């Protein structure tokens, strides 16, 4: 087992949020598992314009605040303590 201190991970540069990749490794024949954290300031929009798109499934857990998320053309609202699958 390895214990990782999230505060010690350097955040990605040139973003309007604090995005850290904790784990990124090819673990199956189907693809890669990436685990990270994102701290988004109140009122920020991610991405700044348009829609974000990427390969793979995304799972989110909201620890603090609220979020408006658009996925597949549908709008969702999340609150602290909720997860999206």
C-alpha positions as CSV (number, residue, x, y, z in Angstrom):
1,X,0.0,0.0,0.0
2,X,1.1,3.6,-0.7
3,X,-0.2,6.6,1.1
4,X,-0.2,9.8,-1.0
5,X,-0.5,13.3,0.4
6,X,-2.7,15.2,-2.1
7,X,-1.2,18.5,-1.0
8,X,2.2,17.3,-2.2
9,X,1.0,16.7,-5.8
10,X,1.7,19.6,-8.2
11,X,-1.3,21.0,-9.9
12,X,-1.6,21.2,-13.7
13,X,-0.6,24.6,-15.0
14,X,-2.6,27.1,-17.2
15,X,-6.1,26.2,-15.9
16,X,-8.7,28.1,-14.1
17,X,-8.9,25.3,-11.5
18,X,-6.6,23.3,-9.3
19,X,-6.4,19.9,-11.1
20,X,-4.2,17.1,-9.8
21,X,-3.6,13.6,-11.2
22,X,-3.2,11.2,-8.3
23,X,-3.0,8.0,-10.3
24,X,-2.8,7.4,-14.1
25,X,-1.9,3.9,-15.2
26,X,-2.9,1.3,-17.8
27,X,-4.5,-1.4,-15.6
28,X,-6.6,-3.4,-18.0
29,X,-6.6,-4.5,-21.6
30,X,-9.5,-2.0,-22.0
31,X,-7.7,1.1,-21.0
32,X,-6.4,3.4,-18.4
33,X,-7.6,4.4,-14.9
34,X,-7.0,8.0,-14.0
35,X,-7.8,9.3,-10.5
36,X,-7.4,12.9,-9.6
37,X,-8.8,15.9,-7.7
38,X,-10.2,19.2,-8.9
39,X,-10.7,22.3,-6.8
40,X,-12.9,24.7,-8.7
41,X,-13.3,28.3,-7.4
42,X,-16.9,29.5,-6.7
43,X,-18.4,30.9,-9.9
44,X,-15.8,29.3,-12.2
45,X,-16.8,27.6,-15.5
46,X,-14.9,24.5,-16.6
47,X,-13.9,24.7,-19.4
48,X,-14.0,28.4,-19.8
49,X,-15.9,28.1,-23.1
50,X,-17.7,25.3,-24.9
51,X,-18.0,21.7,-23.6
52,X,-15.3,19.5,-22.2
53,X,-14.9,16.2,-23.9
54,X,-12.6,13.2,-23.2
55,X,-12.4,9.5,-23.7
56,X,-13.5,7.2,-20.9
57,X,-16.1,7.2,-18.2
58,X,-16.1,9.9,-15.5
59,X,-17.1,9.5,-11.9
60,X,-17.3,12.5,-9.5
61,X,-17.8,13.0,-5.8
62,X,-18.6,16.5,-4.7
63,X,-17.2,17.2,-1.2
64,X,-18.1,20.9,-0.8
65,X,-20.5,23.3,-2.4
66,X,-22.8,22.8,-5.4
67,X,-22.2,22.2,-9.1
68,X,-24.2,22.5,-12.4
69,X,-23.1,19.8,-14.8
70,X,-24.0,19.3,-18.4
71,X,-23.6,15.8,-19.8
72,X,-25.0,14.3,-23.0
73,X,-27.0,17.5,-23.5
74,X,-28.8,17.2,-20.1
75,X,-28.2,19.5,-17.1
76,X,-27.7,18.1,-13.6
77,X,-27.3,19.8,-10.2
78,X,-25.1,18.3,-7.6
79,X,-24.6,19.1,-3.9
80,X,-21.9,18.2,-1.4
81,X,-22.2,14.5,-0.4
82,X,-23.4,13.4,-3.8
83,X,-21.7,11.4,-6.6
84,X,-22.2,11.2,-10.3
85,X,-21.7,8.0,-12.2
